[in-house]
Amino acid sequence: MYITITAQKMGGNYSQSSADFVGYLEKENEGLEQRDMEHFFNQYGDEISAEEVVKEIDGNTAKLKKKEPKFYSITVSPSKYELRKLQNNSQDLKTYTRELMKDYVASFNREINGRPITIDDIKYYAKIEHQRTFKGTDFQIKENQPYASKILQLKTDIRNIQDGRAEGNINKMKKEIAKLERQAPHQQNGKRIVQGMPKGGNQSHIHIIVSRKDASNSVSLSPGSKHKASEVEMHGKKVKRGFDRDTFFAKAEKKFDKTFGYKRNYAETYKAKKTFVKNPNLYFSALMKLPANEKALAFKMISKSGLPIVPSIPVSQAQIALRVFKRLRRGVEVAIKSSSIGI
């Protein structure tokens, strides 16, 4: 499970409208029949139009300044292992989203009129998507880049020869291009993975747009708060504040596991990833103590996540293996940070 929460913004200021973001989320519906489209939904309604989403989100921004986010985007990306547990991708993910948002509000250390906030106090809209494309930040693109650069240079050289600006053997260059295409480490369906190429397999994920203001448009609820749980005195009154991201991410996993009967491997838990960043020794020790079949799956998951493949290593070589894991720490730390909110 990979979850990110981000504040939407454009340029130096936060966007004053959700229209661009909502329009972006409508891209998969282009060219589809009405019955095949994925519509926006919320806690109680389905088939909500994009126009209604924009109207409701944009109209719920009372007293927010230009440099304050008007809404937040939550992206929930189950792994291929988690998706295999679903019987009906769209309906199951809708069910999960509605349960997930209950955990979202429960992670706020806030009160409205002296009571804890509930799911009815927030305004959100969600949409299921089934496609993803490779981006420049994906490890497959990065590791294929040296080959892409050489191929681009060869193609430029060929054009120069064809236009009479240079001399050379075009057939030889074309053969070299074909060789580089085959040698690129990351392939999909026999082709070098390039930026913009659709990813294969089940890519279902959830986009959620949630208003910064509560449903009454009077209380600000920021998951970007740097405070987990505290009280501050405002206008002579003690006010609770904060959002516990760790609690939210942990509950998100538990809710998925409980809802779909998923048995989560240690390596794919949020707790394990945090342990890896804070204490690699403890993480490695826990990994090596897993039963053989779970340990094998853990290594498989690690390799598929874009980290270098680490073979099943005997305990006697633990120190050597630990050095390998320490080299991976930086990459995992970036992944952990992207699951929080940098504001």
C-alpha positions as CSV (number, residue, x, y, z in Angstrom):
1,M,0.0,0.0,0.0
2,Y,1.4,3.3,-1.1
3,I,-0.4,6.5,0.1
4,T,0.5,10.1,-0.5
5,I,-1.2,13.2,0.7
6,T,-0.3,16.4,-1.1
7,A,-1.6,20.0,-1.2
8,Q,-2.4,21.1,-4.7
9,K,-0.7,24.3,-5.9
10,M,0.3,26.1,-9.1
11,G,3.3,28.4,-9.3
12,G,4.0,30.4,-6.1
13,N,0.4,30.3,-4.9
14,Y,-2.1,27.6,-4.3
15,S,-4.6,27.0,-7.1
16,Q,-7.8,29.0,-6.5
17,S,-9.9,26.3,-8.3
18,S,-10.0,22.5,-8.3
19,A,-11.0,22.5,-12.0
20,D,-7.6,21.6,-13.5
21,F,-7.1,18.7,-11.0
22,V,-10.6,17.4,-11.5
23,G,-10.1,17.7,-15.3
24,Y,-6.9,15.7,-15.0
25,L,-8.8,12.9,-13.1
26,E,-11.3,12.7,-16.0
27,K,-8.7,11.8,-18.6
28,E,-9.4,8.1,-18.5
29,N,-13.0,8.7,-19.4
30,E,-12.2,10.3,-22.7
31,G,-13.6,8.3,-25.6
32,L,-15.5,5.8,-23.3
33,E,-19.2,5.0,-23.4
34,Q,-21.2,6.2,-20.4
35,R,-21.5,2.7,-19.0
36,D,-17.7,2.2,-19.1
37,M,-16.8,5.4,-17.3
38,E,-15.5,5.7,-13.7
39,H,-17.4,8.5,-12.0
40,F,-16.6,10.5,-8.8
41,F,-18.2,9.2,-5.6
42,N,-18.2,10.1,-1.9
43,Q,-19.3,8.6,1.3
44,Y,-22.9,8.3,0.3
45,G,-23.2,9.0,-3.4
46,D,-22.1,7.5,-6.8
47,E,-21.9,8.9,-10.3
48,I,-21.2,12.4,-9.2
49,S,-20.3,14.7,-12.1
50,A,-17.0,16.5,-12.4
51,E,-18.9,19.8,-12.6
52,E,-20.5,19.1,-9.2
53,V,-17.1,18.2,-7.7
54,V,-15.5,21.5,-8.8
55,K,-18.6,23.5,-7.6
56,E,-18.6,21.9,-4.2
57,I,-14.8,22.1,-3.6
58,D,-14.4,25.6,-4.9
59,G,-17.4,26.8,-2.9
60,N,-16.0,25.5,0.3
61,T,-13.0,27.8,0.9
62,A,-14.3,30.5,3.3
63,K,-11.6,32.7,4.8
64,L,-8.7,30.8,3.2
65,K,-5.8,32.9,2.0
66,K,-4.2,32.8,-1.4
67,K,-1.1,31.0,0.0
68,E,-3.2,28.4,1.9
69,P,-4.2,25.1,0.1
70,K,-7.9,24.9,-0.7
71,F,-7.9,21.2,-0.9
72,Y,-5.7,18.1,-0.5
73,S,-5.2,15.1,-2.8
74,I,-4.9,11.7,-1.3
75,T,-3.6,9.0,-3.7
76,V,-4.0,5.3,-2.6
77,S,-2.1,2.8,-4.7
78,P,-2.5,-0.9,-3.6
79,S,0.3,-3.2,-4.6
80,K,-0.3,-5.9,-7.2
81,Y,-0.4,-8.4,-4.3
82,E,-3.1,-6.5,-2.6
83,L,-5.1,-6.0,-5.8
84,R,-5.2,-9.8,-6.3
85,K,-7.4,-10.0,-3.2
86,L,-10.1,-7.9,-4.8
87,Q,-13.1,-9.6,-6.4
88,N,-14.4,-6.5,-8.2
89,N,-11.7,-3.8,-8.5
90,S,-14.0,-0.7,-8.8
91,Q,-16.6,-1.7,-6.3
92,D,-14.1,-3.1,-3.8
93,L,-11.9,0.0,-3.9
94,K,-15.0,2.2,-3.4
95,T,-15.9,0.2,-0.3
96,Y,-12.3,0.5,0.9
97,T,-12.2,4.3,0.2
98,R,-15.3,4.9,2.3
99,E,-13.8,3.0,5.2
100,L,-10.4,4.6,4.7
101,M,-11.9,8.1,5.0
102,K,-13.4,7.2,8.4
103,D,-9.8,6.5,9.5
104,Y,-8.7,9.8,7.9
105,V,-11.1,11.9,10.1
106,A,-10.2,9.8,13.2
107,S,-6.6,10.8,12.7
108,F,-7.3,14.5,13.4
109,N,-6.9,15.7,16.9
110,R,-9.7,18.2,16.4
111,E,-13.1,18.9,17.7
112,I,-16.1,20.7,16.2
113,N,-18.5,22.2,18.8
114,G,-16.9,20.2,21.5
115,R,-17.2,16.8,19.8
116,P,-14.7,14.7,17.8
117,I,-15.0,15.2,14.0
118,T,-16.8,12.5,12.0
119,I,-17.1,11.4,8.4
120,D,-20.0,13.7,8.0
121,D,-17.8,16.7,8.9
122,I,-15.6,16.5,5.8
123,K,-16.3,17.1,2.1
124,Y,-14.5,14.7,-0.2
125,Y,-14.8,13.1,-3.7
126,A,-12.9,10.1,-4.9
127,K,-12.3,8.4,-8.3
128,I,-11.0,5.0,-9.3
129,E,-8.4,4.9,-12.1
130,H,-7.1,1.8,-13.8
131,Q,-4.1,3.0,-15.8
132,R,-0.7,4.3,-15.1
133,T,2.2,5.4,-17.3
134,F,5.9,5.3,-16.7
135,K,7.3,8.7,-15.4
136,G,10.7,10.1,-15.4
137,T,11.0,9.4,-11.7
138,D,10.4,5.7,-12.1
139,F,13.5,3.6,-11.6
140,Q,12.9,1.8,-14.9
141,I,13.2,5.0,-16.8
142,K,16.2,6.2,-14.8
143,E,18.1,2.9,-15.4
144,N,17.2,2.8,-19.1
145,Q,18.3,6.4,-19.5
146,P,21.9,5.7,-20.6
147,Y,20.6,3.5,-23.4
148,A,18.0,6.1,-24.3
149,S,20.6,8.8,-24.6
150,K,22.8,6.7,-26.9
151,I,19.8,5.8,-29.0
152,L,18.8,9.5,-29.3
153,Q,22.3,10.5,-30.3
154,L,22.5,7.8,-33.0
155,K,19.1,8.9,-34.4
156,T,20.4,12.5,-34.5
157,D,23.5,11.3,-36.3
158,I,21.4,9.4,-38.9
159,R,19.3,12.5,-39.6
160,N,22.5,14.5,-40.1
161,I,23.8,12.0,-42.6
162,Q,20.5,11.9,-44.4
163,D,20.4,15.7,-44.6
164,G,24.0,15.8,-45.9
165,R,25.4,17.5,-42.8
166,A,27.6,14.5,-41.9
167,E,28.9,11.2,-43.3
168,G,28.6,7.7,-41.9
169,N,27.2,4.2,-42.2
170,I,23.4,4.4,-41.5
171,N,22.8,0.7,-41.6
172,K,25.5,0.1,-39.0
173,M,23.9,2.8,-36.8
174,K,20.5,1.3,-37.1
175,K,21.9,-2.1,-36.1
176,E,23.5,-0.4,-33.1
177,I,20.2,1.2,-32.1
178,A,18.5,-2.2,-32.3
179,K,21.2,-3.7,-30.1
180,L,20.8,-0.9,-27.5
181,E,17.0,-1.4,-27.6
182,R,17.5,-5.1,-26.6
183,Q,20.2,-4.4,-24.0
184,A,18.2,-1.9,-22.0
185,P,17.6,-3.5,-18.6
186,H,13.9,-2.8,-18.3
187,Q,11.6,-4.2,-21.0
188,Q,7.8,-4.6,-21.3
189,N,6.3,-6.9,-23.9
190,G,9.6,-7.1,-25.7
191,K,10.1,-3.3,-25.9
192,R,12.3,-0.9,-24.0
193,I,10.4,0.9,-21.3
194,V,10.1,4.6,-22.1
195,Q,8.5,7.6,-20.4
196,G,4.8,7.7,-21.2
197,M,4.4,4.0,-21.9
198,P,1.3,2.5,-20.1
199,K,2.3,0.2,-17.3
200,G,1.2,-3.5,-17.7
201,G,-0.8,-5.5,-15.3
202,N,-3.5,-4.3,-12.8
203,Q,-2.8,-0.6,-12.1
204,S,-6.0,0.2,-10.3
205,H,-5.6,3.0,-7.7
206,I,-7.7,5.7,-6.0
207,H,-7.6,9.5,-6.2
208,I,-9.3,11.5,-3.4
209,I,-9.8,15.2,-3.4
210,V,-10.7,16.5,0.1
211,S,-11.6,20.1,1.0
212,R,-9.4,21.9,3.5
213,K,-12.6,23.3,5.2
214,D,-15.1,21.1,6.9
215,A,-18.5,20.4,5.4
216,S,-20.0,23.5,7.1
217,N,-17.3,25.7,5.5
218,S,-16.4,27.1,9.0
219,V,-13.5,24.9,10.4
220,S,-10.1,24.3,8.8
221,L,-9.0,20.7,8.8
222,S,-5.4,20.4,7.6
223,P,-3.7,17.0,7.2
224,G,-0.6,19.1,6.6
225,S,-0.4,20.1,10.3
226,K,3.1,19.6,11.7
227,H,1.5,18.7,15.1
228,K,0.4,15.2,15.8
229,A,-1.7,15.9,18.8
230,S,-1.5,19.0,21.0
231,E,-3.5,21.9,22.4
232,V,-3.0,25.6,21.9
233,E,-4.7,28.6,23.4
234,M,-6.5,30.8,21.0
235,H,-8.7,33.7,22.0
236,G,-8.5,32.6,25.6
237,K,-9.7,29.0,24.8
238,K,-7.8,25.8,24.5
239,V,-8.1,24.3,21.0
240,K,-7.0,20.9,20.0
241,R,-4.9,20.6,16.8
242,G,-2.9,18.1,14.8
243,F,-3.1,15.2,12.3
244,D,-1.4,11.9,13.1
245,R,-0.1,10.7,9.7
246,D,1.5,7.6,11.2
247,T,-1.8,6.5,12.7
248,F,-3.6,7.1,9.4
249,F,-1.1,5.1,7.3
250,A,-1.1,2.2,9.8
251,K,-4.9,2.2,10.0
252,A,-5.1,2.2,6.2
253,E,-3.2,-1.0,6.0
254,K,-5.1,-2.7,8.8
255,K,-8.4,-1.7,7.3
256,F,-7.5,-3.2,3.9
257,D,-6.3,-6.4,5.5
258,K,-9.5,-6.7,7.6
259,T,-11.8,-5.8,4.7
260,F,-10.3,-8.2,2.2
261,G,-8.7,-10.9,4.4
262,Y,-5.2,-9.9,3.2
263,K,-2.2,-11.4,5.0
264,R,0.4,-8.7,4.9
265,N,4.1,-9.5,4.6
266,Y,6.4,-7.8,7.0
267,A,8.4,-6.1,4.2
268,E,5.3,-4.3,2.9
269,T,4.2,-2.8,6.2
270,Y,4.5,0.9,6.9
271,K,6.0,0.0,10.2
272,A,8.8,-2.0,8.5
273,K,9.6,0.8,6.1
274,K,9.9,3.3,9.0
275,T,12.0,0.9,10.9
276,F,14.3,0.6,7.9
277,V,14.9,4.3,7.9
278,K,15.3,4.8,11.6
279,N,17.1,1.5,12.5
280,P,18.3,-0.6,9.6
281,N,19.9,-3.1,12.0
282,L,16.5,-3.8,13.6
283,Y,14.8,-4.0,10.2
284,F,17.3,-6.5,8.9
285,S,17.2,-8.6,12.0
286,A,13.4,-8.8,11.8
287,L,13.6,-9.7,8.1
288,M,16.1,-12.5,8.7
289,K,13.8,-14.0,11.4
290,L,10.9,-14.4,9.1
291,P,9.8,-18.0,8.1
292,A,11.5,-19.1,4.9
293,N,8.5,-18.7,2.7
294,E,7.7,-15.2,4.1
295,K,11.3,-14.2,3.8
296,A,11.5,-15.3,0.2
297,L,8.3,-13.2,-0.6
298,A,9.8,-10.2,1.3
299,F,12.9,-10.3,-0.9
300,K,10.8,-10.6,-4.0
301,M,8.7,-7.6,-3.0
302,I,11.8,-5.6,-2.2
303,S,13.3,-6.3,-5.7
304,K,10.0,-5.5,-7.4
305,S,9.8,-2.1,-5.6
306,G,12.8,-0.9,-7.6
307,L,15.6,-1.7,-5.1
308,P,18.5,-3.9,-6.1
309,I,17.9,-7.6,-5.9
310,V,19.1,-9.1,-2.7
311,P,19.4,-12.9,-2.6
312,S,18.5,-15.0,0.3
313,I,21.6,-14.6,2.4
314,P,22.8,-17.0,5.2
315,V,22.7,-15.5,8.7
316,S,26.5,-16.0,8.9
317,Q,26.8,-13.3,6.2
318,A,24.5,-10.9,7.9
319,Q,27.0,-8.1,8.2
320,I,27.8,-8.1,4.5
321,A,24.1,-8.2,3.7
322,L,23.4,-5.3,6.2
323,R,25.8,-3.1,4.2
324,V,23.7,-3.7,1.1
325,F,20.5,-2.7,3.0
326,K,22.2,0.4,4.4
327,R,22.9,1.5,0.8
328,L,19.2,1.1,0.1
329,R,18.2,3.2,3.1
330,R,18.3,6.5,1.2
331,G,15.9,5.3,-1.4
332,V,13.4,4.0,1.1
333,E,13.7,7.2,3.1
334,V,12.6,9.2,0.1
335,A,9.6,6.8,-0.3
336,I,8.6,7.4,3.3
337,K,8.9,11.1,3.0
338,S,6.7,11.1,-0.1
339,S,4.0,9.4,2.0
340,S,3.9,12.4,4.3
341,I,3.1,16.0,3.7
342,G,5.8,18.5,3.0
343,I,4.4,21.9,3.7
